[in-house]
Amino acid sequence: MTMTSSRPYIARALYDWILENDCTPYILVDAARKGVEVPREYIKDGQIVLNISPAAVRAMHMGNDVITFDGRFGGEALTIVVPVEALMAIYARENGQGMVFEVEPFSEVEEEVSPHFELEAVSDPEPQEVPAAIEEETDKPPRKPGRPHLKVVK
């Protein structure tokens, strides 16, 4: 018998746990995955980090197939769509506690389409303010290469 992915269930539980501990939940998203709808100008190395705290987003829905919410980016309201297979990690900004998920292989269709990003010219050379839903990962320890592992939290 084939079971559904446990990723959305674990992500919802970790989201609740992070909030209950008065921390800020962040997600790391593989922006190259099919169906990911995020502001492309904030993608770094094919990934994007999003603050998904209730203070930063509206209309949050963490379903079994997709995570959606509304956020403001550069003053513009956008609906963000993250298919569950694009969710790479969920963690607390303050201490890095959370979980890194195993990378799922790309489907054949995704391999043909996703690895290439289009660049757009920017007419306004002035630096833009970092939106509320996105922050730098300054407090997160650097990622180590290799397989993700679990950390026992008591």
C-alpha positions in Angstrom: 0.0 0.0 0.0 1.4 3.4 -1.0 1.1 6.1 1.6 0.9 9.8 1.1 3.8 12.0 1.9 4.3 12.8 5.6 6.0 16.2 4.8 2.8 18.3 5.0 1.8 16.8 8.3 5.2 17.3 9.8 5.4 20.8 8.5 2.1 21.8 10.0 3.1 20.3 13.4 6.5 22.1 13.3 4.8 25.4 12.4 2.5 25.1 15.4 5.4 24.1 17.7 7.5 27.1 16.5 4.6 29.5 17.1 3.8 28.1 20.5 7.4 28.6 21.6 7.2 32.3 20.6 9.5 32.0 17.7 9.3 33.1 14.0 8.6 30.2 11.5 10.7 30.4 8.3 10.5 28.1 5.3 13.2 27.3 2.8 11.8 26.7 -0.7 13.3 25.2 -3.8 12.3 27.9 -6.2 13.1 25.7 -9.2 10.2 23.4 -8.6 7.2 23.3 -10.9 4.3 25.3 -9.4 6.3 27.5 -7.1 5.0 31.1 -7.3 7.3 33.5 -5.4 8.8 36.9 -6.2 11.8 35.9 -8.5 13.9 38.9 -7.5 14.4 37.5 -4.0 15.6 34.1 -5.1 19.2 33.3 -4.2 21.0 30.2 -5.5 17.6 28.7 -6.6 16.2 29.0 -3.2 14.1 31.5 -1.2 13.6 31.9 2.5 10.1 33.1 3.6 8.9 34.3 6.9 5.5 32.7 7.4 4.6 34.1 10.8 1.1 35.3 11.3 2.4 38.9 11.6 4.1 38.6 8.2 1.4 36.8 6.1 -2.3 36.6 5.7 -4.7 33.8 4.6 -2.1 31.1 5.4 -3.2 27.6 4.3 -0.9 24.6 4.7 -2.6 21.8 2.8 -1.4 18.3 1.9 -0.4 19.4 -1.6 0.4 23.1 -1.4 1.2 25.9 1.0 -0.4 29.3 0.1 -0.5 32.7 1.7 -0.7 36.4 0.9 2.4 38.6 1.6 3.7 42.0 0.7 6.9 42.3 -1.3 8.3 45.7 -2.0 4.9 47.2 -1.1 3.0 44.9 -3.6 0.6 42.3 -2.3 1.2 38.8 -3.8 -0.2 35.4 -3.3 2.6 32.9 -2.7 2.2 29.2 -3.7 4.6 26.5 -2.6 3.9 23.0 -3.6 4.8 20.7 -0.7 7.5 18.9 -2.6 9.3 22.3 -3.0 9.4 22.7 0.8 13.0 22.1 1.8 13.0 23.1 5.5 10.9 24.7 8.2 12.7 26.2 11.2 12.6 28.9 13.9 14.6 32.0 12.9 15.7 32.7 16.5 17.5 29.4 17.1 17.4 27.3 13.9 15.3 24.5 15.5 13.2 22.7 13.0 13.6 20.2 10.2 15.3 19.9 6.8 13.4 17.6 4.5 14.9 15.1 2.1 15.1 16.4 -1.4 12.6 14.7 -3.7 13.8 14.0 -7.3 12.5 16.2 -10.1 9.9 14.8 -12.4 10.9 14.6 -16.1 8.8 17.7 -16.9 10.4 19.8 -14.1 14.0 18.8 -15.3 13.2 20.3 -18.8 11.6 23.5 -17.5 12.8 24.5 -14.0 16.6 24.9 -13.9 16.6 28.1 -15.9 15.6 31.5 -14.5 14.8 34.5 -16.6 16.4 37.8 -15.6 14.6 41.1 -16.0 16.1 44.5 -16.2 15.5 46.8 -13.3 14.8 50.4 -14.2 15.1 51.7 -10.6 18.8 51.3 -9.4 17.9 52.4 -5.8 18.1 49.7 -3.2 14.7 48.3 -2.3 13.5 47.7 1.3 13.4 44.0 2.3 9.8 43.0 2.5 8.3 41.8 5.8 7.8 38.3 4.6 11.5 37.8 3.6 14.5 38.4 5.7 18.2 37.4 5.5 19.3 34.2 7.1 21.8 36.0 9.3 20.9 34.1 12.5 20.7 30.6 10.8 23.9 28.6 11.0 25.5 27.8 7.6 24.1 24.7 5.9 26.4 21.7 5.9 26.6 19.6 2.7 25.3 16.0 2.9 22.2 14.3 4.0 19.8 16.0 6.3 19.5 14.6 9.8 17.1 14.7 12.7 17.9 16.6 15.9 16.3 15.3 19.2 14.4 18.2 20.8 13.2 17.8 24.4 
